[in-house]
Amino acid sequence: MAPKPKEKPKPSPAPASASQPAIAVEDLFTTLNRHIQRSEYEQAVKVADQVLSISPNDEDAIRCKIVALIKADSIDEALSTMESSRRLQIDLSFFKAYCLYRQNKLNEALDSLKGQEGNSATMLLQSQILFRMGKMDSSLDIYQKLQKSKIESLEINLVAGLVSAGRASEVQGVMDALRVKATSSFELAYNTACSLIEKNKYSDAEQLLLSARRIGQETLMDENLADDDIETELAPITVQLAHVQQLLGHTQEAIEAYTDIIKRNLADESSLAVATNNIVSLKGPKDVSDSLRKLDRLIEKGSGPLSFQLARGLDLKLSSKQREAIYGNRVLLLLHSNKMDQARELVAALPDMFPHSVMPVLLQAAVLVRENKAGRAEEILGQFSEKFPDKSRIVLLARAQVAASAGHPQVSAESLAKIPDIQHLPASVATLVSLKERAGDIDGAVSAFDSAIKWWSNAMAEDNKLNLIMQEAASFKLKHGRKEEAAQLYEELVKSHRSTEALVGLIKTAAYTDIDKAEAYEKQLKPLPGLKSIDVDGLEKTSGAKHVESGTHVGITEPFEAKSKDKAKKKRKRKPRYPKGFDPANPGPPPDPERWLPKRERSSYRPKRKDKRAAQVRGSQGAVVKDTPNANAKSNQVTNAKAAPQNAVAEPSKPSSKSSRKKSRN
């Protein structure tokens, strides 16, 4: 029997399985790359899952899946994928920080970036996080460090950061340093126009915004975007143009533009929110209920730690300043509509939402003032100014206004005195002096004048206000009996500025204390023209001009009066005009002068008298009285006597009154 042939050894399964899937993975990565190039991110996630099913620890597949999920706005799934990949020891902290940034968890995002290399991508994300947190200066520092790096469109973010940080004046210098023009892109033109608005150059901003819209339309049409998508992309420019119209005072045009944007209901939620807020601010207290309805669509009760939040994810799309404006306008509308409970509830939630802003404390003070609690409002404003001295200026101004309106001039003056950089301004000095004068603090008012004079004396400003301040100070001191100090100020003004008004004031003031000085300075006054021939001594001895009631001129001569009488006699007499058919030769009896008066107002009117005796009933209540012949005769005589002139028939007697019945019982 022939031996059985030996079986060929079977290849080991491991090498065979390794060679075949390697080709499949390469094909899957090719497909994955194709989907990413076409922006088909959902398909890319599915292909990445296929790769991971074959090779679960493939780092490239995990990264591609996370990026595709982020591009598809599936932020929660991206974070879940990163959490499930922690065991692989893959550094995904950058992607995690970006996802947290998209979820507006800014502090966690910054913590996730700690320990990362200082490459350009990490620095750019960090600057974006700081920008959204409102830390504009820190964000700008990073942007300026990135200027040497060749990052595309860095100038757009840099200009936006400068505008948001209140440094719009630096925008042109930065653009010159980067050698870029404002019209190089529609985004840069828009941001530059915003800087012009901050500098109150509204007409220039309007022209640049029109250019930005034209450049944007051309750019987006070249990218084959649909018309609706182009309108959505350019919606911020349209809203900003309406805002410029509002700032220029073209209220009707701005309202029409905002209304058109709201009616079109564009997909850009942030632009719609800004347009809604701006049209509400334009209307002011008019139609409060409609404005409240509009803002209520933007604000909703929160379910998390915050009591309120903006609808449709607007908290992530709007800046802190824009969100403040929306909440602030809603509080003011609630105050105008007298919905105090809702206003208090919203105001109580604002400090946690905007911890670094002064807006919540100002609105809280407004609510207290509306509740007639001005003293409490002054208290909280004063506490805030002491706690945050760097933000105290606007708070102290608000406190001064509240105190002045409530009749607390001393508190108002103290608040203004705590703002050192406005003490020398003429308007501030006038307000301080008026408040201290109302409070009875004359020494404090004089001190305010003296400190302002000292400041302007040392100032090198072109528009120096020393002359004005000294003039008012001298007048104030003279008013309150400080004649020597007033004379000294007037004398300084005369010597330094040669002011005629000051010279007159000096003469009047010195006349109280030093007659010789007053006479000496009086000689410096220029003589009035036309007064050389007047004898002053003789004029003082006269009794003065007599007042003539019938005319405006004094001392009219008699011949002139005679002429005026002759003229009055020579006036032509006109024929009287008589009614039609009237004969003046036979005028007849004169008309009754009372013919136009009502009868009851004429002197000949006599009211009719009622006969009370005809209505009297004799006897007890309810009794039937038999008429006697004599009684009937009397009643008939009276009735006939009264009815005879009218030729009327006598009527039966009317029921008696209560008083007559009471008399009959007696």
C-alpha positions as CSV (number, residue, x, y, z in Angstrom):
1,M,0.0,0.0,0.0
2,A,1.4,3.2,-1.1
3,P,2.2,5.5,1.7
4,K,0.0,8.6,2.1
5,P,1.6,11.7,0.7
6,K,2.6,14.3,3.3
7,E,0.3,17.2,3.7
8,K,1.7,20.5,2.8
9,P,2.3,22.7,5.8
10,K,-0.4,25.3,6.2
11,P,0.8,28.8,6.5
12,S,0.5,30.4,9.9
13,P,-2.6,32.6,10.2
14,A,-0.8,35.6,11.6
15,P,1.3,36.6,8.6
16,A,-1.5,35.9,6.2
17,S,-4.0,38.1,8.1
18,A,-1.4,40.8,8.5
19,S,-0.6,41.2,4.8
20,Q,-4.2,41.4,3.6
21,P,-5.7,44.0,6.1
22,A,-2.7,46.2,5.5
23,I,-3.9,46.8,1.9
24,A,-7.4,47.5,3.2
25,V,-6.3,50.0,5.7
26,E,-4.4,51.9,3.0
27,D,-7.5,52.0,0.9
28,L,-9.6,53.2,3.8
29,F,-7.1,56.0,4.6
30,T,-7.3,57.0,0.9
31,T,-11.1,57.1,1.1
32,L,-10.8,59.0,4.4
33,N,-8.6,61.6,2.8
34,R,-10.9,62.0,-0.1
35,H,-13.9,62.6,2.2
36,I,-12.0,65.2,4.2
37,Q,-10.9,67.0,1.0
38,R,-14.6,67.2,-0.1
39,S,-15.7,68.4,3.4
40,E,-17.8,65.2,3.8
41,Y,-17.1,64.9,7.5
42,E,-19.9,62.5,8.4
43,Q,-18.6,60.0,5.9
44,A,-15.1,60.6,7.1
45,V,-16.2,59.6,10.6
46,K,-17.6,56.4,9.3
47,V,-14.5,55.5,7.4
48,A,-12.3,56.3,10.5
49,D,-14.5,53.9,12.5
50,Q,-13.8,51.2,9.9
51,V,-10.1,51.8,10.3
52,L,-10.4,51.6,14.1
53,S,-12.4,48.4,13.9
54,I,-9.4,46.8,12.1
55,S,-6.7,48.7,14.0
56,P,-8.1,50.0,17.3
57,N,-4.9,51.7,18.4
58,D,-4.3,53.6,15.2
59,E,-3.4,57.1,16.4
60,D,-3.9,58.8,12.9
61,A,-7.4,57.3,12.6
62,I,-8.3,58.6,16.1
63,R,-7.1,62.1,15.3
64,C,-8.9,62.1,11.9
65,K,-12.1,61.0,13.6
66,I,-11.8,63.8,16.2
67,V,-11.1,66.5,13.6
68,A,-14.0,65.3,11.4
69,L,-16.4,65.3,14.4
70,I,-15.3,68.9,15.3
71,K,-15.8,70.0,11.7
72,A,-19.2,68.4,11.7
73,D,-20.0,70.4,14.9
74,S,-20.4,67.2,16.9
75,I,-18.4,68.5,19.9
76,D,-19.8,66.2,22.5
77,E,-19.0,63.1,20.4
78,A,-15.5,64.4,19.9
79,L,-15.0,64.8,23.6
80,S,-16.4,61.2,24.1
81,T,-13.9,59.9,21.6
82,M,-11.0,61.6,23.4
83,E,-12.2,60.2,26.7
84,S,-12.3,56.7,25.4
85,S,-8.8,57.1,24.0
86,R,-7.2,58.1,27.3
87,R,-5.7,54.6,27.8
88,L,-3.7,54.9,24.6
89,Q,-1.5,57.7,26.1
90,I,-2.2,60.0,23.0
91,D,-1.7,63.7,23.6
92,L,-5.1,65.2,22.6
93,S,-5.1,68.2,25.0
94,F,-5.1,70.7,22.1
95,F,-8.3,69.2,20.6
96,K,-9.8,68.9,24.0
97,A,-9.1,72.6,24.7
98,Y,-10.7,73.6,21.4
99,C,-13.8,71.5,22.1
100,L,-14.1,73.1,25.6
101,Y,-13.7,76.6,23.9
102,R,-16.5,75.7,21.6
103,Q,-18.7,74.8,24.5
104,N,-17.8,78.1,26.2
105,K,-16.0,76.3,29.1
106,L,-13.2,78.8,28.9
107,N,-11.4,78.2,32.2
108,E,-11.3,74.5,31.5
109,A,-10.0,75.1,28.0
110,L,-7.2,77.3,29.4
111,D,-6.3,74.6,31.9
112,S,-6.2,72.0,29.1
113,L,-3.6,74.1,27.3
114,K,-1.2,74.2,30.2
115,G,1.9,72.3,29.6
116,Q,1.6,72.5,25.8
117,E,4.4,73.6,23.6
118,G,4.3,77.2,22.7
119,N,3.7,76.6,19.0
120,S,1.7,79.0,16.8
121,A,-1.5,76.9,16.9
122,T,-1.6,76.7,20.7
123,M,-0.9,80.4,21.1
124,L,-3.6,81.3,18.6
125,L,-6.2,79.2,20.4
126,Q,-5.1,80.6,23.7
127,S,-5.5,84.2,22.4
128,Q,-9.0,83.3,21.1
129,I,-10.0,81.9,24.6
130,L,-8.7,85.1,26.3
131,F,-10.5,87.2,23.7
132,R,-13.8,85.5,24.5
133,M,-13.2,85.8,28.3
134,G,-12.9,89.6,27.8
135,K,-9.1,89.7,28.7
136,M,-8.3,91.8,25.6
137,D,-4.9,93.0,26.7
138,S,-3.6,89.4,27.3
139,S,-5.1,88.3,24.0
140,L,-3.4,91.2,22.2
141,D,0.0,90.3,23.7
142,I,-0.2,86.9,22.2
143,Y,-1.3,88.2,18.8
144,Q,1.6,90.6,18.8
145,K,4.0,87.7,19.5
146,L,2.5,85.8,16.6
147,Q,3.2,88.7,14.1
148,K,6.5,87.1,13.1
149,S,4.8,83.8,12.4
150,K,3.3,83.7,8.9
151,I,-0.3,82.9,10.0
152,E,-2.9,83.5,7.4
153,S,-5.4,86.3,8.2
154,L,-3.7,87.1,11.5
155,E,-4.3,90.8,10.9
156,I,-8.1,90.3,11.0
157,N,-8.0,88.9,14.5
158,L,-5.4,91.4,15.6
159,V,-7.5,94.4,14.5
160,A,-10.6,92.8,16.1
161,G,-8.7,92.5,19.4
162,L,-7.5,96.1,19.3
163,V,-11.1,97.4,18.7
164,S,-12.5,95.2,21.5
165,A,-9.8,96.3,23.9
166,G,-10.6,100.0,23.3
167,R,-7.4,100.6,21.4
168,A,-8.9,101.6,18.1
169,S,-6.4,104.4,17.7
170,E,-3.6,101.8,17.3
171,V,-5.3,100.0,14.4
172,Q,-3.9,102.1,11.6
173,G,-0.3,101.9,13.0
174,V,-0.6,98.1,13.2
175,M,-1.9,97.8,9.7
176,D,0.9,100.0,8.4
177,A,3.5,97.8,10.3
178,L,2.0,94.7,8.7
179,R,1.8,96.4,5.3
180,V,-1.8,95.5,4.7
181,K,-4.7,97.6,3.4
182,A,-8.1,97.7,4.9
183,T,-9.7,96.6,1.6
184,S,-7.5,93.4,1.3
185,S,-10.5,91.4,2.6
186,F,-14.0,92.1,3.5
187,E,-13.4,90.8,7.1
188,L,-10.5,93.2,7.6
189,A,-12.5,96.1,6.0
190,Y,-15.3,95.4,8.5
191,N,-13.0,95.3,11.5
192,T,-11.3,98.5,10.4
193,A,-14.7,100.2,10.0
194,C,-15.5,99.2,13.5
195,S,-12.3,101.0,14.6
196,L,-13.4,104.2,12.8
197,I,-16.8,104.0,14.6
198,E,-14.9,103.9,17.9
199,K,-13.1,107.1,16.8
200,N,-16.4,108.8,15.9
201,K,-15.6,108.9,12.2
202,Y,-19.0,107.7,11.1
203,S,-19.0,108.9,7.5
204,D,-15.6,107.2,6.8
205,A,-16.9,104.0,8.5
206,E,-20.0,104.0,6.3
207,Q,-17.9,104.2,3.1
208,L,-15.6,101.4,4.3
209,L,-18.6,99.2,5.2
210,L,-20.0,99.7,1.7
211,S,-16.7,98.7,0.3
212,A,-16.6,95.6,2.6
213,R,-20.0,94.5,1.4
214,R,-19.0,94.9,-2.3
215,I,-15.8,93.0,-1.7
216,G,-17.6,90.3,0.2
217,Q,-20.2,89.8,-2.5
218,E,-17.5,89.4,-5.1
219,T,-15.4,87.0,-3.0
220,L,-18.3,84.8,-2.0
221,M,-19.7,84.7,-5.5
222,D,-16.3,83.4,-6.7
223,E,-16.6,80.6,-4.1
224,N,-20.0,79.6,-5.7
225,L,-22.0,80.3,-2.6
226,A,-25.8,80.5,-2.8
227,D,-27.5,83.9,-2.5
228,D,-28.9,83.0,0.9
229,D,-25.5,82.0,2.2
230,I,-24.0,85.2,0.9
231,E,-26.6,87.3,2.7
232,T,-25.9,85.3,5.9
233,E,-22.2,85.8,5.6
234,L,-22.6,89.6,5.0
235,A,-25.3,90.1,7.7
236,P,-22.9,91.6,10.2
237,I,-21.9,94.2,7.7
238,T,-25.6,95.0,7.0
239,V,-26.4,95.4,10.7
240,Q,-23.3,97.6,11.2
241,L,-24.4,99.9,8.3
242,A,-27.7,100.3,10.0
243,H,-25.9,101.1,13.3
244,V,-23.9,103.8,11.5
245,Q,-27.1,105.3,10.2
246,Q,-28.4,105.4,13.8
247,L,-25.2,107.1,15.0
248,L,-25.5,109.7,12.2
249,G,-29.0,110.6,13.3
250,H,-30.8,109.0,10.4
251,T,-33.3,107.3,12.7
252,Q,-35.9,106.4,10.1
253,E,-33.4,104.8,7.8
254,A,-31.8,102.8,10.6
255,I,-35.3,101.5,11.8
256,E,-36.1,100.4,8.2
257,A,-32.8,98.6,7.9
258,Y,-33.2,96.8,11.2
259,T,-36.8,95.9,10.4
260,D,-35.8,94.5,7.0
261,I,-33.1,92.3,8.6
262,I,-35.5,91.0,11.2
263,K,-38.2,90.2,8.6
264,R,-35.8,88.3,6.4
265,N,-35.0,86.0,9.3
266,L,-31.4,85.3,8.3
267,A,-29.6,82.2,9.5
268,D,-27.1,84.5,11.3
269,E,-28.6,84.4,14.8
270,S,-26.0,86.9,16.2
271,S,-26.8,89.5,13.6
272,L,-30.6,89.1,14.2
273,A,-30.0,89.5,18.0
274,V,-28.0,92.7,17.5
275,A,-30.6,94.2,15.1
276,T,-33.4,93.4,17.6
277,N,-31.5,95.0,20.5
278,N,-30.7,98.1,18.4
279,I,-34.2,98.7,17.2
280,V,-35.4,98.4,20.8
281,S,-32.9,101.0,21.9
282,L,-34.0,103.3,19.1
283,K,-37.7,103.1,20.2
284,G,-36.8,103.7,23.8
285,P,-39.8,103.9,26.2
286,K,-42.2,104.0,23.2
287,D,-44.2,100.8,22.7
288,V,-42.6,99.1,25.7
289,S,-44.8,95.9,25.5
290,D,-43.7,95.2,21.9
291,S,-40.0,95.8,22.7
292,L,-40.3,93.5,25.7
293,R,-41.7,90.8,23.5
294,K,-38.8,91.1,21.1
295,L,-36.2,90.8,23.8
296,D,-38.1,87.9,25.5
297,R,-37.4,85.9,22.3
298,L,-33.7,86.3,23.0
299,I,-33.7,85.6,26.7
300,E,-34.8,82.5,28.5
301,K,-34.6,81.0,31.9
302,G,-31.5,78.9,32.4
303,S,-31.4,75.4,33.7
304,G,-27.8,75.4,35.0
305,P,-26.1,77.5,37.6
306,L,-27.1,80.7,35.7
307,S,-30.7,81.8,36.1
308,F,-30.9,83.3,32.6
309,Q,-29.3,82.6,29.3
310,L,-29.7,83.7,25.7
311,A,-31.7,81.5,23.4
312,R,-30.4,79.6,20.4
313,G,-26.8,79.4,21.7
314,L,-26.3,83.2,21.4
315,D,-24.1,83.1,24.6
316,L,-21.4,81.5,22.4
317,K,-21.8,83.9,19.4
318,L,-22.1,87.3,21.0
319,S,-19.4,89.2,22.8
320,S,-19.7,90.1,26.5
321,K,-20.4,93.7,25.6
322,Q,-23.3,92.7,23.3
323,R,-24.8,90.4,25.9
324,E,-24.6,93.1,28.5
325,A,-26.5,95.5,26.2
326,I,-29.4,93.0,25.7
327,Y,-29.8,92.2,29.4
328,G,-29.5,95.9,30.4
329,N,-32.1,97.0,27.9
330,R,-34.5,94.3,29.2
331,V,-34.1,95.6,32.8
332,L,-34.8,99.2,31.6
333,L,-37.9,98.1,29.8
334,L,-39.1,96.2,32.8
335,L,-38.7,99.4,34.9
336,H,-40.6,101.4,32.3
337,S,-43.4,98.9,32.4
338,N,-43.4,98.8,36.2
339,K,-42.7,95.1,36.4
340,M,-40.5,95.4,39.5
341,D,-40.4,91.8,40.5
342,Q,-39.0,90.6,37.1
343,A,-36.5,93.5,37.1
344,R,-35.3,92.6,40.6
345,E,-35.0,88.9,39.6
346,L,-32.9,89.7,36.5
347,V,-30.7,92.3,38.2
348,A,-29.9,89.8,41.0
349,A,-28.6,87.3,38.4
350,L,-26.4,89.8,36.5
351,P,-23.4,90.0,38.9
352,D,-22.7,86.2,38.4
353,M,-23.0,86.6,34.6
354,F,-20.8,89.6,34.3
355,P,-18.5,89.6,37.3
356,H,-16.0,92.1,35.8
357,S,-18.5,94.7,34.7
358,V,-20.0,97.7,36.3
359,M,-23.3,97.3,34.5
360,P,-25.0,95.1,37.1
361,V,-24.4,97.5,40.0
362,L,-25.6,100.5,37.9
363,L,-28.8,98.6,37.0
364,Q,-29.3,97.6,40.7
365,A,-29.0,101.3,41.6
366,A,-31.6,102.1,38.9
367,V,-34.1,99.6,40.4
368,L,-33.5,101.0,43.9
369,V,-34.1,104.6,42.7
370,R,-37.3,103.5,41.0
371,E,-38.4,102.0,44.4
372,N,-37.7,105.4,46.1
373,K,-34.7,104.0,47.9
374,A,-32.1,106.5,46.8
375,G,-30.1,106.2,50.0
376,R,-29.6,102.5,49.5
377,A,-28.6,103.1,45.9
378,E,-26.0,105.6,47.0
379,E,-24.7,103.1,49.5
380,I,-24.1,100.2,47.1
381,L,-22.6,102.5,44.5
382,G,-20.2,103.9,47.1
383,Q,-19.2,100.3,48.3
384,F,-18.5,99.3,44.7
385,S,-16.3,102.3,44.0
386,E,-14.2,101.5,47.1
387,K,-13.9,97.8,46.2
388,F,-13.0,98.4,42.6
389,P,-11.2,101.8,42.4
390,D,-10.1,101.2,38.8
391,K,-13.8,101.0,37.7
392,S,-15.1,103.7,40.0
393,R,-15.4,106.7,37.6
394,I,-18.7,105.9,36.0
395,V,-20.0,104.5,39.3
396,L,-19.1,107.7,41.2
397,L,-20.8,109.8,38.4
398,A,-23.9,107.7,38.8
399,R,-23.8,108.2,42.6
400,A,-23.4,111.9,42.2
401,Q,-26.4,112.1,39.9
402,V,-28.6,109.9,42.2
403,A,-27.6,112.0,45.2
404,A,-28.3,115.3,43.5
405,S,-31.7,114.1,42.3
406,A,-32.6,112.9,45.8
407,G,-31.6,116.3,47.4
408,H,-28.3,115.2,48.9
409,P,-25.9,117.8,47.5
410,Q,-23.1,117.0,50.0
411,V,-23.0,113.3,49.0
412,S,-23.1,114.3,45.3
413,A,-20.2,116.8,45.8
414,E,-18.2,114.1,47.7
415,S,-18.7,111.7,44.8
416,L,-17.5,114.1,42.2
417,A,-14.5,115.1,44.3
418,K,-13.3,111.5,44.3
419,I,-12.7,111.7,40.5
420,P,-9.4,113.5,40.2
421,D,-9.1,113.8,36.5
422,I,-12.3,115.9,36.1
423,Q,-11.7,118.4,38.9
424,H,-10.3,121.1,36.7
425,L,-12.9,120.9,33.9
426,P,-15.2,124.0,33.8
427,A,-18.4,122.0,33.8
428,S,-17.1,119.9,36.8
429,V,-16.1,123.0,38.7
430,A,-19.4,124.7,38.1
431,T,-21.3,121.6,39.3
432,L,-19.1,121.2,42.4
433,V,-19.5,124.8,43.3
434,S,-23.3,124.7,42.8
435,L,-23.6,121.5,44.9
436,K,-21.4,122.9,47.8
437,E,-23.3,126.2,47.7
438,R,-26.6,124.3,48.0
439,A,-25.2,122.3,50.9
440,G,-24.0,125.6,52.6
441,D,-20.3,124.7,52.3
442,I,-19.0,128.0,50.9
443,D,-15.5,127.3,52.0
444,G,-15.6,124.0,50.0
445,A,-16.9,125.9,46.9
446,V,-14.1,128.4,47.2
447,S,-11.6,125.6,47.6
448,A,-12.9,124.0,44.4
449,F,-12.3,127.3,42.5
450,D,-8.8,127.7,44.0
451,S,-7.7,124.1,43.1
452,A,-9.0,124.6,39.5
453,I,-7.1,127.9,39.2
454,K,-3.9,126.3,40.4
455,W,-4.3,123.4,37.9
456,W,-4.9,125.7,34.9
457,S,-2.0,128.0,36.0
458,N,0.4,125.1,35.6
459,A,-1.2,123.6,32.5
460,M,0.4,123.9,29.1
461,A,-2.8,123.3,27.2
462,E,-3.6,125.3,24.1
463,D,-7.2,125.9,25.1
464,N,-6.5,127.3,28.6
465,K,-9.5,128.0,30.7
466,L,-7.7,130.0,33.4
467,N,-9.4,133.3,32.4
468,L,-12.9,131.8,32.6
469,I,-12.3,130.0,35.9
470,M,-10.8,133.2,37.5
471,Q,-13.6,135.3,36.3
472,E,-16.3,133.0,37.8
473,A,-14.3,132.6,41.0
474,A,-14.0,136.4,41.5
475,S,-17.7,136.8,40.9
476,F,-18.6,134.0,43.3
477,K,-16.3,135.4,46.0
478,L,-17.7,138.9,45.6
479,K,-21.3,137.5,45.9
480,H,-20.4,135.8,49.2
481,G,-18.7,138.9,50.7
482,R,-15.0,138.0,50.1
483,K,-14.3,141.3,48.5
484,E,-10.5,141.4,49.0
485,E,-10.0,137.9,47.4
486,A,-12.3,138.9,44.5
487,A,-10.4,142.1,44.0
488,Q,-7.1,140.2,43.9
489,L,-8.4,137.9,41.3
490,Y,-9.8,140.7,39.2
491,E,-6.5,142.5,39.5
492,E,-4.6,139.5,38.3
493,L,-6.9,139.2,35.3
494,V,-6.4,142.8,34.4
495,K,-2.7,142.5,34.5
496,S,-2.4,139.2,32.7
497,H,-5.3,139.3,30.2
498,R,-6.2,143.0,29.9
499,S,-9.8,142.1,30.2
500,T,-12.3,144.9,30.1
501,E,-14.9,142.8,32.0
502,A,-12.3,142.1,34.7
503,L,-11.4,145.8,34.8
504,V,-15.1,146.7,35.4
505,G,-15.3,144.0,38.1
506,L,-12.1,145.3,39.8
507,I,-13.4,148.8,39.9
508,K,-16.7,147.7,41.4
509,T,-15.0,145.5,44.0
510,A,-12.3,147.9,44.9
511,A,-14.9,150.6,45.5
512,Y,-16.0,148.7,48.6
513,T,-12.5,148.6,50.2
514,D,-10.1,151.0,48.4
515,I,-11.6,154.0,46.7
516,D,-8.2,155.3,45.5
517,K,-7.4,152.1,43.7
518,A,-10.9,152.1,42.2
519,E,-10.4,155.6,40.9
520,A,-7.0,154.8,39.6
521,Y,-8.3,151.8,37.6
522,E,-11.3,153.8,36.5
523,K,-9.0,156.0,34.4
524,Q,-8.0,153.0,32.4
525,L,-11.6,152.5,31.1
526,K,-12.0,153.7,27.5
527,P,-14.5,156.7,27.2
528,L,-17.8,155.9,25.6
529,P,-18.3,157.6,22.2
530,G,-20.8,160.5,22.2
531,L,-20.6,161.3,25.9
532,K,-18.0,164.1,25.8
533,S,-20.5,167.0,25.7
534,I,-22.5,165.7,28.7
535,D,-22.1,167.5,32.0
536,V,-22.1,164.7,34.6
537,D,-22.4,167.1,37.6
538,G,-25.3,168.9,36.0
539,L,-27.0,165.6,35.1
540,E,-26.8,164.4,38.7
541,K,-28.5,167.6,39.9
542,T,-31.5,167.2,37.6
543,S,-34.7,165.5,38.8
544,G,-34.6,163.0,36.0
545,A,-36.8,162.4,33.0
546,K,-40.5,162.2,33.5
547,H,-42.5,159.2,32.5
548,V,-45.1,159.7,29.8
549,E,-47.7,157.0,29.7
550,S,-49.1,157.6,26.2
551,G,-45.8,157.4,24.4
552,T,-42.4,155.9,24.4
553,H,-40.5,159.1,24.0
554,V,-39.7,161.5,26.9
555,G,-39.6,165.3,26.7
556,I,-41.8,165.9,23.6
557,T,-42.3,169.6,22.9
558,E,-45.6,171.5,22.8
559,P,-45.5,172.5,19.1
560,F,-45.2,168.8,18.3
561,E,-48.3,168.1,20.4
562,A,-50.2,170.8,18.7
563,K,-49.4,169.4,15.3
564,S,-50.6,166.0,16.5
565,K,-53.9,167.5,17.6
566,D,-54.4,169.3,14.3
567,K,-53.8,166.0,12.5
568,A,-56.3,164.3,14.7
569,K,-58.9,167.0,13.8
570,K,-58.3,166.7,10.1
571,K,-59.2,163.0,10.1
572,R,-61.8,162.2,7.4
573,K,-65.2,161.2,8.8
574,R,-66.9,158.3,7.2
575,K,-70.6,157.9,6.6
576,P,-72.3,155.5,8.9
577,R,-73.5,152.3,7.3
578,Y,-77.2,151.6,8.0
579,P,-79.1,148.3,7.7
580,K,-81.0,147.6,4.5
581,G,-84.4,149.4,4.4
582,F,-83.6,151.7,7.4
583,D,-84.7,155.3,7.2
584,P,-82.4,157.5,9.4
585,A,-85.0,160.3,9.2
586,N,-87.7,158.1,10.8
587,P,-85.8,155.6,12.9
588,G,-88.8,154.6,15.0
589,P,-88.7,153.5,18.6
590,P,-85.2,152.4,19.9
591,P,-84.6,148.7,20.0
592,D,-84.8,146.8,23.3
593,P,-81.3,146.6,24.7
594,E,-82.1,143.2,26.3
595,R,-83.5,141.7,23.1
596,W,-80.6,139.3,22.7
597,L,-80.7,138.0,26.3
598,P,-82.7,134.9,27.3
599,K,-86.1,135.7,28.9
600,R,-85.1,134.5,32.3
601,E,-82.1,137.0,32.3
602,R,-84.2,140.1,31.4
603,S,-85.2,142.7,34.0
604,S,-88.9,142.3,33.0
605,Y,-89.0,138.6,33.7
606,R,-91.3,137.3,36.4
607,P,-91.3,133.6,37.2
608,K,-94.6,131.8,37.6
609,R,-95.8,130.9,41.0
610,K,-97.4,127.5,41.8
611,D,-100.6,127.4,43.9
612,K,-99.7,125.2,46.9
613,R,-103.2,125.5,48.4
614,A,-104.8,123.6,45.6
615,A,-102.6,120.6,46.3
616,Q,-103.3,120.5,50.1
617,V,-105.3,117.6,51.6
618,R,-107.0,118.0,54.9
619,G,-107.7,115.2,57.3
620,S,-106.0,112.1,58.5
621,Q,-103.8,110.0,56.3
622,G,-105.9,107.8,54.0
623,A,-109.2,109.5,54.7
624,V,-111.6,110.6,51.9
625,V,-112.4,114.3,52.1
626,K,-115.8,115.5,50.9
627,D,-115.6,118.7,48.8
628,T,-117.7,121.5,50.2
629,P,-119.3,124.0,47.8
630,N,-117.3,126.9,49.3
631,A,-114.0,125.0,48.9
632,N,-114.8,124.2,45.3
633,A,-115.8,127.8,44.7
634,K,-112.5,129.0,46.1
635,S,-110.4,126.6,44.1
636,N,-112.4,127.4,40.9
637,Q,-111.8,131.1,41.4
638,V,-108.1,130.6,41.9
639,T,-107.9,128.2,38.9
640,N,-109.9,130.4,36.6
641,A,-107.9,133.5,37.7
642,K,-104.6,131.8,36.8
643,A,-105.9,130.0,33.7
644,A,-107.8,132.9,32.2
645,P,-104.9,134.7,30.5
646,Q,-103.9,131.4,28.9
647,N,-107.5,130.3,28.0
648,A,-106.7,126.8,29.4
649,V,-109.0,124.3,31.2
650,A,-108.4,123.8,34.9
651,E,-106.6,120.5,35.6
652,P,-107.1,118.3,38.7
653,S,-104.8,119.0,41.6
654,K,-101.5,117.1,41.8
655,P,-100.6,114.8,44.8
656,S,-99.2,116.6,47.8
657,S,-95.6,116.5,48.9
658,K,-94.2,114.8,52.0
659,S,-94.1,118.1,53.8
660,S,-97.8,118.8,53.2
661,R,-98.7,115.3,54.4
662,K,-96.8,115.9,57.6
663,K,-98.6,119.2,58.1
664,S,-102.0,117.5,57.6
665,R,-101.2,115.0,60.4
666,N,-100.6,117.9,62.8
